[in-house]
Amino acid sequence: MRRGIFLLIFSPTWTWAAFPHVLDGGAARMSSSSLSSWAAIGYLCGASSSSSFQHRAGYLYVLDSSFNYFLSVNAPLAVVPDPPGTASTARISSADRSISLSWSDGSNPLPVQYQVLVGPSQQSLAPVTVTADRSYRWTGLSYLQEYYWQIRSFDAYGRTTASAVFSFSIVPDIPGFYCAPNPFGTSGPTQCVFRMPGGGSARMDVFALPQGSLVRSFHLDDLPDGISTFAFDGNDGRGEPLYCGVYLAVLSMEGSRGSVRQRFKMLVVR
């Protein structure tokens, strides 16, 4: 069975008449001594008229299941990021400076398309594509920079739903502990990147070479499993800038899957 809602205007006397929203036959005719009108049942999607005052309503045939969904849901379903890491500030490994954004939604009997918006900030999101697929490959990204994305789903009836704004950043696909940029100094801090062996804590000690004197220590608690980052500003324990030279950073990690100790040499330039 097909269903629809119509409101028709009869001319030239501008008489209003309404068909009921359910008609058993799928079409109906209403007439009087001077006026006659015929309507098929579907969703009203437009109207037109001519110089002879004939008015016609456009319609779209739909199945009963789609009609019920149309009545019970007033917008497409919101999307869910997949993998979940792309929805937060998590650092995601990428060997080629790209990432596949993907998302899922619930069962939807109506055709739905997705507009993908991306940008370096929440205020600068811009549409890059419209697709019926639930994925988008974002390329040409920079390491250790926050990126933001959003999905707007819409259906054939013009209804739309905007997802939350998600964020993420990428890091080089390197298994060990490293710091970037290196050398560093006047341009700003260096980002120390490491992979925790399960949730836990870490300690980083910075030694001046070649004498091996300890110049700075950090304690990092409540670290999640996987990739974490830490910004080292290049100052000693008193807050004074380190002298130009080579330094050794020693990272000791205590995670739920074990203990790991790694080293990395840094060059400070002023």
C-alpha positions as CSV (number, residue, x, y, z in Angstrom):
1,M,0.0,0.0,0.0
2,R,1.2,3.5,-0.8
3,R,0.3,6.6,1.3
4,G,0.6,10.3,1.0
5,I,-0.7,13.7,2.1
6,F,-2.0,16.3,-0.3
7,L,-3.6,19.7,-0.1
8,L,-5.0,20.9,-3.5
9,I,-6.3,24.3,-4.7
10,F,-9.2,24.2,-7.1
11,S,-9.5,27.1,-9.6
12,P,-10.8,29.5,-10.9
13,T,-12.9,29.9,-7.8
14,W,-9.9,29.2,-5.4
15,T,-11.7,26.5,-3.5
16,W,-9.6,24.5,-1.0
17,A,-10.0,20.8,-0.7
18,A,-7.9,18.2,1.1
19,F,-7.5,14.5,0.4
20,P,-7.2,12.2,3.4
21,H,-3.7,10.9,4.2
22,V,-4.7,7.3,3.5
23,L,-6.6,6.2,0.4
24,D,-7.1,2.5,-0.2
25,G,-7.0,2.5,-3.9
26,G,-3.6,4.3,-4.4
27,A,-5.4,7.1,-6.4
28,A,-8.6,9.0,-6.2
29,R,-10.8,11.4,-8.1
30,M,-12.8,14.3,-6.6
31,S,-15.3,16.1,-8.8
32,S,-18.3,18.5,-8.8
33,S,-20.5,19.9,-11.5
34,S,-17.8,22.3,-12.6
35,L,-14.5,21.0,-11.2
36,S,-12.6,17.7,-11.4
37,S,-9.3,16.6,-9.9
38,W,-7.3,13.4,-9.8
39,A,-4.5,12.5,-7.4
40,A,-2.1,9.6,-7.0
41,I,-0.9,8.9,-3.5
42,G,2.7,9.8,-2.5
43,Y,4.8,12.5,-0.9
44,L,3.9,16.0,-2.0
45,C,7.1,17.5,-3.5
46,G,5.9,20.4,-5.7
47,A,3.1,22.2,-7.5
48,S,2.6,23.9,-10.8
49,S,-0.1,26.0,-12.6
50,S,-0.9,27.2,-16.1
51,S,-2.7,30.1,-17.6
52,S,-5.9,28.1,-17.6
53,F,-5.8,27.8,-13.8
54,Q,-5.1,24.1,-13.8
55,H,-3.1,23.1,-10.7
56,R,-1.2,19.9,-10.3
57,A,0.7,18.5,-7.3
58,G,4.0,16.6,-7.8
59,Y,4.4,13.4,-5.9
60,L,6.9,10.6,-5.2
61,Y,5.8,7.0,-4.8
62,V,7.2,5.3,-1.7
63,L,6.8,2.0,-0.1
64,D,4.8,1.6,3.1
65,S,7.9,0.8,5.2
66,S,9.6,4.0,4.1
67,F,6.4,5.9,4.8
68,N,6.3,4.7,8.4
69,Y,10.0,5.6,8.8
70,F,9.3,9.0,7.4
71,L,6.6,9.6,10.0
72,S,8.5,8.3,13.0
73,V,11.9,9.8,12.3
74,N,12.3,13.5,11.5
75,A,16.0,13.4,10.5
76,P,18.7,11.0,9.3
77,L,20.6,9.1,12.0
78,A,23.7,10.7,13.5
79,V,27.0,9.1,12.6
80,V,29.5,7.3,14.8
81,P,33.2,7.7,14.0
82,D,35.0,4.4,13.2
83,P,37.7,3.8,14.3
84,P,36.9,5.6,17.6
85,G,40.5,7.1,17.7
86,T,39.6,9.6,15.0
87,A,36.9,11.2,17.3
88,S,39.4,12.4,20.0
89,T,42.8,14.0,20.3
90,A,44.4,10.6,20.1
91,R,47.7,10.4,18.2
92,I,47.3,8.0,15.3
93,S,50.3,6.4,13.5
94,S,50.5,7.1,9.8
95,A,53.4,6.2,7.5
96,D,52.3,8.3,4.5
97,R,50.7,11.4,6.2
98,S,47.2,10.2,5.5
99,I,44.3,8.6,7.3
100,S,41.0,7.0,6.4
101,L,38.0,8.6,8.2
102,S,35.1,6.2,8.5
103,W,31.8,6.2,10.3
104,S,28.7,4.0,10.8
105,D,25.0,4.6,11.5
106,G,22.0,2.6,12.3
107,S,19.7,0.8,9.9
108,N,18.1,3.3,7.6
109,P,15.6,2.2,4.9
110,L,15.7,5.6,3.2
111,P,18.6,6.6,0.9
112,V,21.1,8.7,2.9
113,Q,24.2,10.6,1.6
114,Y,27.0,12.2,3.6
115,Q,28.7,15.5,3.3
116,V,32.3,15.4,4.7
117,L,33.7,18.6,6.2
118,V,37.4,18.9,7.3
119,G,39.8,21.6,8.5
120,P,42.6,22.6,10.8
121,S,40.2,24.1,13.3
122,Q,36.5,23.8,14.3
123,Q,36.0,27.3,12.9
124,S,37.4,26.5,9.4
125,L,35.6,23.3,8.5
126,A,35.0,23.1,4.8
127,P,33.1,20.6,2.6
128,V,35.3,18.3,0.6
129,T,33.0,15.7,-0.8
130,V,29.5,14.3,-0.8
131,T,29.3,10.5,-0.8
132,A,26.9,7.6,-0.2
133,D,29.9,5.6,1.2
134,R,30.8,5.8,4.9
135,S,34.5,6.6,4.5
136,Y,36.9,9.3,3.3
137,R,40.7,9.2,2.7
138,W,42.3,12.4,4.0
139,T,45.8,12.9,2.6
140,G,48.7,15.5,2.8
141,L,48.5,15.8,6.6
142,S,51.2,17.2,8.9
143,Y,52.5,15.3,11.8
144,L,51.5,16.4,15.4
145,Q,48.9,18.9,14.2
146,E,45.3,18.8,15.3
147,Y,42.7,18.2,12.6
148,Y,39.0,18.4,12.8
149,W,36.1,16.7,10.8
150,Q,32.4,16.5,10.8
151,I,29.7,14.5,8.8
152,R,26.4,15.9,7.8
153,S,23.9,13.2,6.7
154,F,20.9,14.0,4.6
155,D,18.1,12.2,2.8
156,A,16.0,12.7,-0.3
157,Y,13.5,14.8,1.6
158,G,15.9,17.5,2.6
159,R,16.2,16.5,6.2
160,T,19.7,16.6,7.7
161,T,21.7,15.7,10.8
162,A,25.1,17.1,11.7
163,S,27.5,14.9,13.8
164,A,29.7,16.2,16.5
165,V,33.0,17.7,15.5
166,F,35.7,15.1,15.9
167,S,39.5,15.7,16.1
168,F,42.7,13.8,15.9
169,S,46.4,14.1,15.0
170,I,48.9,11.8,13.3
171,V,52.4,10.8,14.2
172,P,55.1,9.0,12.1
173,D,54.8,5.2,12.2
174,I,58.0,4.7,14.2
175,P,58.0,2.0,16.9
176,G,60.6,3.7,19.2
177,F,60.7,6.8,21.4
178,Y,61.6,10.0,19.4
179,C,61.3,13.8,19.6
180,A,60.4,16.2,16.8
181,P,61.6,18.7,15.7
182,N,65.2,17.8,16.3
183,P,67.3,20.0,16.6
184,F,65.1,22.4,18.4
185,G,65.4,25.6,20.6
186,T,64.3,29.0,19.5
187,S,61.5,27.7,17.2
188,G,59.6,26.3,20.2
189,P,59.4,23.0,22.2
190,T,60.0,19.6,20.8
191,Q,57.3,16.9,21.0
192,C,58.3,13.7,22.5
193,V,56.4,10.7,21.1
194,F,56.3,7.3,22.6
195,R,54.1,4.2,22.7
196,M,53.0,3.0,26.1
197,P,52.9,-0.8,26.8
198,G,49.4,-0.5,28.3
199,G,48.0,2.1,30.5
200,G,50.3,3.4,33.2
201,S,53.0,6.0,33.9
202,A,56.4,7.1,32.6
203,R,59.4,9.1,33.7
204,M,61.7,11.0,31.4
205,D,65.2,12.1,32.5
206,V,67.3,14.5,30.4
207,F,71.1,14.3,30.7
208,A,73.7,16.8,29.2
209,L,76.4,15.1,27.2
210,P,79.2,14.2,27.3
211,Q,79.4,14.7,31.1
212,G,76.1,12.9,31.7
213,S,74.7,15.3,34.3
214,L,71.0,15.3,35.0
215,V,69.3,18.6,34.0
216,R,65.6,17.8,34.0
217,S,63.1,15.1,35.1
218,F,59.5,14.6,34.3
219,H,56.8,12.3,35.8
220,L,53.9,11.5,33.5
221,D,50.9,9.8,35.1
222,D,47.6,8.3,33.9
223,L,48.9,7.6,30.4
224,P,46.6,5.6,28.1
225,D,47.6,2.5,26.2
226,G,49.2,3.3,22.8
227,I,50.7,6.5,21.5
228,S,51.3,9.5,23.9
229,T,53.1,12.8,23.4
230,F,54.8,15.2,25.7
231,A,56.2,18.7,25.0
232,F,59.7,19.4,26.2
233,D,60.4,23.2,26.3
234,G,64.2,22.9,26.4
235,N,64.6,24.4,29.9
236,D,66.4,22.9,32.9
237,G,64.9,22.1,36.3
238,R,65.2,25.8,37.3
239,G,63.4,27.0,34.2
240,E,66.5,28.3,32.5
241,P,67.1,27.6,28.8
242,L,69.5,24.7,28.2
243,Y,72.9,25.6,26.6
244,C,73.4,24.6,23.0
245,G,74.6,21.0,22.8
246,V,73.6,17.4,22.7
247,Y,71.3,15.9,25.3
248,L,70.1,12.4,26.0
249,A,66.5,11.7,26.9
250,V,65.9,8.5,28.8
251,L,62.2,7.3,29.0
252,S,61.2,4.7,31.5
253,M,57.6,3.4,30.9
254,E,55.6,1.3,33.4
255,G,52.5,-0.1,31.6
256,S,49.9,-2.8,32.3
257,R,51.8,-5.0,29.8
258,G,55.2,-4.5,31.1
259,S,58.2,-2.1,31.5
260,V,60.1,-0.5,28.7
261,R,63.2,1.8,28.7
262,Q,64.2,3.8,25.6
263,R,66.7,6.5,24.8
264,F,66.8,9.4,22.3
265,K,69.5,12.0,21.6
266,M,68.4,15.6,21.1
267,L,70.3,18.7,19.8
268,V,69.5,22.1,21.3
269,V,70.3,25.1,19.2
270,R,69.9,28.8,20.2
